[in-house]
Amino acid sequence: MLQSDISVPGEIVIAGTTTAAGPHGLSRSSWKIAEVDDNRQGEGLVVRIIKLDASGWKSWTDYYDAILSALDAPHWHGRNANALFDSMVGGGINGVEPPYKIWIVGTSNLPADVLREIGYMVSSVSSQQTIKGPLITFQMDP
């Protein structure tokens, strides 16, 4: 469920466990991209929500497949936390640029290695936010 201060006027980007072809193994044909107004600090900032279904993830490779596909990362993008951090915070690499929120659902049975990778990314990205507020946020739900 979305936080109460966020209204969803349209559809949400969804990436999950589909196996259709794509740069990282996920089909883009069913994705629906929308923008969400979260009115952060009264600025009316428009934030894209990227919803990832982790219920089928068995390893950290599944996590990278999903997040890199959802961010429209190039096929040559590294599949590790450092490369992902650089492309998310540094910008200019992925097709999807901040601001956005990564909303991961179905996390109740994730393996420890996946939780470590996600935790590292949340910590790293959170430490690099701007004075105006976070441009990239994370939410995890069971």
C-alpha positions in Angstrom: 0.0 0.0 0.0 1.2 3.5 -0.8 1.9 6.0 2.0 -1.1 8.1 2.7 0.5 11.3 1.5 0.8 9.9 -2.1 -2.0 9.9 -4.5 -1.9 7.8 -7.6 -3.7 9.6 -10.5 -2.5 7.0 -13.1 -0.8 3.7 -13.5 2.4 2.4 -11.9 5.5 0.9 -13.5 5.5 -2.8 -12.7 8.5 -5.2 -13.1 8.3 -8.6 -11.7 9.3 -12.2 -12.4 8.3 -12.5 -16.1 10.8 -14.3 -18.3 10.1 -12.6 -21.7 13.0 -11.2 -23.6 14.3 -7.8 -22.7 17.7 -6.2 -21.9 17.6 -7.9 -18.5 15.1 -10.7 -19.1 11.9 -8.8 -18.4 9.2 -7.9 -20.8 8.6 -4.2 -21.3 5.4 -4.7 -23.3 3.2 -4.8 -20.2 4.8 -1.9 -18.3 2.6 1.1 -17.6 4.5 4.2 -16.8 2.9 6.9 -14.7 3.8 9.9 -12.7 2.7 10.4 -9.1 2.4 13.8 -7.3 3.6 13.5 -3.8 3.7 17.2 -3.0 7.0 16.9 -1.1 7.7 20.1 0.9 4.9 21.9 -0.9 6.9 21.8 -4.1 4.4 19.7 -6.1 7.3 17.5 -7.1 6.3 14.8 -9.6 7.7 11.4 -8.6 7.6 8.2 -10.7 6.8 5.0 -8.6 8.6 1.9 -9.7 6.9 -1.2 -8.2 8.9 -4.4 -8.1 7.4 -7.7 -7.2 10.0 -9.7 -5.3 7.9 -12.7 -4.4 9.7 -14.8 -7.0 13.2 -13.6 -6.4 15.6 -16.5 -5.4 18.9 -14.7 -5.5 20.5 -11.3 -5.9 20.6 -11.8 -9.7 16.8 -11.7 -9.8 16.9 -8.4 -7.9 19.3 -6.9 -10.4 17.3 -8.3 -13.4 14.2 -6.5 -12.0 15.6 -3.2 -11.0 17.9 -2.7 -14.0 15.0 -3.5 -16.3 12.6 -1.1 -14.5 15.2 1.7 -14.7 15.7 1.0 -18.4 19.4 0.4 -17.8 21.6 -0.3 -20.9 22.4 -3.9 -21.6 26.1 -3.3 -20.6 25.2 -2.1 -17.1 27.1 -3.8 -14.3 25.1 -6.1 -12.1 26.4 -5.0 -8.8 25.7 -2.4 -6.1 28.4 0.0 -7.1 27.4 0.2 -10.7 23.7 0.5 -9.7 24.5 3.3 -7.2 26.5 5.2 -9.8 23.8 5.0 -12.4 21.0 5.9 -10.0 22.7 8.8 -8.2 25.1 10.0 -10.9 22.5 9.8 -13.6 22.9 9.9 -17.4 23.0 6.1 -17.8 19.5 4.7 -17.2 16.4 5.6 -19.2 14.6 6.4 -16.0 16.1 9.3 -14.1 15.2 10.6 -10.6 13.0 11.6 -8.9 11.4 8.2 -8.3 10.4 5.8 -5.6 11.3 2.1 -5.7 8.5 0.2 -4.1 9.4 -3.5 -3.5 6.5 -5.8 -2.6 6.6 -9.5 -1.8 9.7 -9.3 0.4 8.6 -11.5 3.3 10.6 -14.6 2.1 13.6 -13.0 0.4 16.9 -14.7 0.8 19.6 -13.0 3.0 21.8 -12.2 0.0 19.0 -10.3 -1.7 18.1 -8.4 1.5 21.8 -7.4 1.9 22.0 -6.1 -1.7 18.8 -4.1 -1.2 19.9 -2.8 2.2 23.3 -1.7 0.9 21.5 0.2 -2.0 19.0 1.9 0.4 21.8 3.0 2.7 24.1 4.2 0.0 21.5 6.1 -1.9 20.0 7.6 1.2 23.3 9.0 2.2 23.6 11.0 -1.1 20.3 12.8 -1.1 20.0 16.6 -1.7 19.1 19.3 0.8 15.6 19.7 -0.8 14.8 16.1 0.1 15.3 12.7 -1.3 15.1 12.3 -5.0 15.2 8.5 -4.8 13.2 6.8 -2.1 12.6 3.1 -1.2 9.7 1.3 0.4 9.6 -2.4 1.1 6.4 -4.3 1.9 5.9 -8.0 2.8 
